[in-house]
Amino acid sequence: MKATAALAALLAVAASPALAGVDEIRLGLFDHDLSFLGHAKEGGVDVNAELLFESPAVLNVLWSPRPHVGVSVNTQGDTSQLYGGLSWTVEPVQRLFLEISLGGSIHNGKLSYSGDDRKELGSRVLFRESISLGYRIDAHNSISVTFDHESNANLASNNEGLNNLGIRWGYRF
């Protein structure tokens, strides 16, 4: 329920015209805990919402990434997360874009667990990386396929990690 409240709060913030600096909002659905680069234990679909902000001038030395915050809520009651970081976007050909994101997340999953239906994530705070391939439909709308991975990089005794794959619609202001 806390993750659902977080999703509602993020959407309310995004809808607020008073929020300066928001560049884009993305909404999507992810297949939770793929067996790609690991083994699947959890299931369901993640409902995802993300805000991307205009890149501040201080980040120009890092090729102007856009800061982002987001939430993924698992519909089956498995691991949900709040995350944030930086996103670098390139457009190699007109309308087609590639994006790489780096950052961190906090989650409500299991740190250690003896069953076979939940991941042992080892620490409450995880690293999060993602890669997206997208298409800009027009100046405001886009569609993208995104793969994300969360783990503690073996900094804790348990580190099963999560891999998710989804599709998102984006609206750029």
C-alpha positions as CSV (number, residue, x, y, z in Angstrom):
1,M,0.0,0.0,0.0
2,K,2.9,2.4,0.7
3,A,4.2,1.9,-2.9
4,T,0.7,2.6,-4.3
5,A,0.6,5.8,-2.2
6,A,4.1,6.7,-3.6
7,L,2.9,6.2,-7.2
8,A,-0.2,8.4,-6.6
9,A,2.0,11.1,-5.0
10,L,4.4,11.1,-8.0
11,L,1.6,11.4,-10.5
12,A,0.1,14.3,-8.4
13,V,3.4,16.1,-8.4
14,A,3.8,15.6,-12.1
15,A,0.4,17.0,-12.8
16,S,1.1,20.1,-10.8
17,P,2.0,23.1,-12.9
18,A,3.9,24.6,-10.0
19,L,6.7,22.0,-10.4
20,A,9.4,23.8,-12.3
21,G,12.0,21.9,-14.2
22,V,10.0,18.8,-15.1
23,D,11.0,18.0,-18.7
24,E,9.2,14.7,-19.2
25,I,6.9,12.2,-17.5
26,R,6.8,8.5,-18.4
27,L,4.3,5.8,-17.6
28,G,4.6,2.1,-18.3
29,L,4.2,-1.6,-17.5
30,F,7.2,-3.9,-16.8
31,D,7.5,-7.7,-16.7
32,H,8.9,-8.2,-13.1
33,D,11.9,-10.3,-12.4
34,L,12.9,-11.8,-15.8
35,S,15.2,-14.8,-15.8
36,F,17.6,-12.9,-18.2
37,L,21.0,-12.5,-16.5
38,G,19.7,-14.3,-13.4
39,H,16.8,-16.5,-12.3
40,A,13.2,-15.5,-11.8
41,K,11.6,-16.0,-8.4
42,E,9.1,-13.1,-8.2
43,G,6.3,-12.4,-10.6
44,G,3.6,-10.0,-11.7
45,V,3.6,-6.7,-13.5
46,D,5.2,-3.5,-12.3
47,V,3.3,-0.2,-12.8
48,N,6.0,2.4,-13.5
49,A,6.0,6.2,-13.3
50,E,9.0,8.4,-13.8
51,L,9.7,12.1,-13.9
52,L,12.7,13.5,-15.8
53,F,14.0,17.0,-15.1
54,E,15.8,19.5,-17.2
55,S,19.6,19.0,-16.9
56,P,21.1,21.7,-14.7
57,A,24.1,23.6,-15.9
58,V,26.3,22.0,-13.2
59,L,25.9,18.6,-15.0
60,N,27.3,20.0,-18.4
61,V,30.7,18.5,-17.5
62,L,28.9,15.0,-17.5
63,W,27.4,15.5,-20.9
64,S,24.2,17.0,-19.5
65,P,22.2,14.1,-18.1
66,R,18.7,14.6,-16.9
67,P,18.0,13.8,-13.2
68,H,15.1,11.4,-12.8
69,V,12.9,10.0,-10.0
70,G,10.5,7.1,-10.3
71,V,8.5,4.4,-8.8
72,S,7.7,0.8,-9.8
73,V,4.8,-0.8,-7.9
74,N,4.5,-4.6,-8.2
75,T,0.9,-5.7,-8.8
76,Q,1.4,-9.1,-7.1
77,G,2.8,-7.7,-3.8
78,D,6.4,-8.6,-4.6
79,T,9.3,-6.1,-4.6
80,S,8.4,-2.5,-5.3
81,Q,10.9,0.4,-5.5
82,L,11.5,4.1,-5.4
83,Y,14.5,5.2,-7.5
84,G,16.4,8.1,-8.7
85,G,19.5,9.0,-10.7
86,L,20.8,10.5,-14.0
87,S,19.7,9.7,-17.6
88,W,21.8,10.3,-20.7
89,T,19.9,10.4,-24.0
90,V,21.2,10.3,-27.5
91,E,19.3,10.4,-30.8
92,P,21.5,8.6,-33.4
93,V,18.8,9.1,-36.1
94,Q,15.8,11.4,-36.2
95,R,13.1,10.3,-33.8
96,L,15.0,7.2,-32.6
97,F,16.6,7.5,-29.2
98,L,18.8,5.5,-26.9
99,E,19.0,6.2,-23.2
100,I,21.2,4.9,-20.4
101,S,20.4,5.6,-16.7
102,L,22.5,5.2,-13.6
103,G,21.4,5.7,-10.0
104,G,20.0,4.0,-6.9
105,S,16.8,2.6,-5.4
106,I,15.2,1.7,-2.2
107,H,12.8,-1.2,-2.1
108,N,10.3,-3.2,0.1
109,G,11.6,-6.6,-0.9
110,K,13.3,-9.3,1.2
111,L,16.9,-8.8,2.4
112,S,17.2,-12.5,3.1
113,Y,14.6,-15.3,2.7
114,S,14.6,-19.0,2.9
115,G,11.7,-19.6,0.4
116,D,11.9,-19.9,-3.3
117,D,9.3,-17.3,-4.3
118,R,11.1,-14.1,-3.3
119,K,14.5,-12.6,-4.1
120,E,17.2,-12.1,-1.5
121,L,18.3,-8.6,-2.3
122,G,20.7,-8.2,0.7
123,S,20.4,-4.5,1.4
124,R,17.6,-2.0,1.4
125,V,19.5,0.4,-0.9
126,L,20.5,-0.9,-4.3
127,F,22.2,0.3,-7.4
128,R,19.9,0.7,-10.5
129,E,20.9,0.8,-14.1
130,S,18.6,0.9,-17.1
131,I,18.8,1.1,-20.9
132,S,15.9,2.2,-23.2
133,L,15.4,2.2,-26.9
134,G,12.6,4.6,-28.0
135,Y,10.8,6.3,-30.8
136,R,9.6,10.0,-30.7
137,I,6.1,10.0,-32.2
138,D,6.1,13.8,-32.3
139,A,7.5,16.7,-30.3
140,H,5.8,15.6,-27.1
141,N,5.0,11.9,-27.3
142,S,7.3,8.9,-27.3
143,I,7.2,5.1,-26.8
144,S,10.2,3.1,-25.5
145,V,11.2,-0.3,-24.4
146,T,13.2,-0.3,-21.2
147,F,15.4,-2.9,-19.4
148,D,16.4,-2.2,-15.8
149,H,18.5,-4.0,-13.3
150,E,18.8,-3.5,-9.5
151,S,21.4,-5.1,-7.2
152,N,23.8,-4.3,-4.4
153,A,26.9,-5.2,-6.6
154,N,27.9,-7.9,-4.1
155,L,28.3,-5.4,-1.3
156,A,26.0,-7.5,0.9
157,S,25.9,-11.2,1.6
158,N,22.8,-11.8,-0.5
159,N,22.6,-10.3,-4.0
160,E,20.1,-12.0,-6.3
161,G,19.2,-8.8,-8.1
162,L,16.1,-7.9,-10.1
163,N,15.8,-7.6,-13.9
164,N,12.7,-6.0,-15.4
165,L,11.6,-5.4,-19.0
166,G,8.8,-3.0,-20.0
167,I,7.2,-0.5,-22.3
168,R,6.6,3.1,-21.5
169,W,4.8,6.1,-23.0
170,G,6.5,9.4,-22.5
171,Y,5.2,13.0,-22.6
172,R,7.8,15.8,-23.0
173,F,6.7,19.2,-21.9
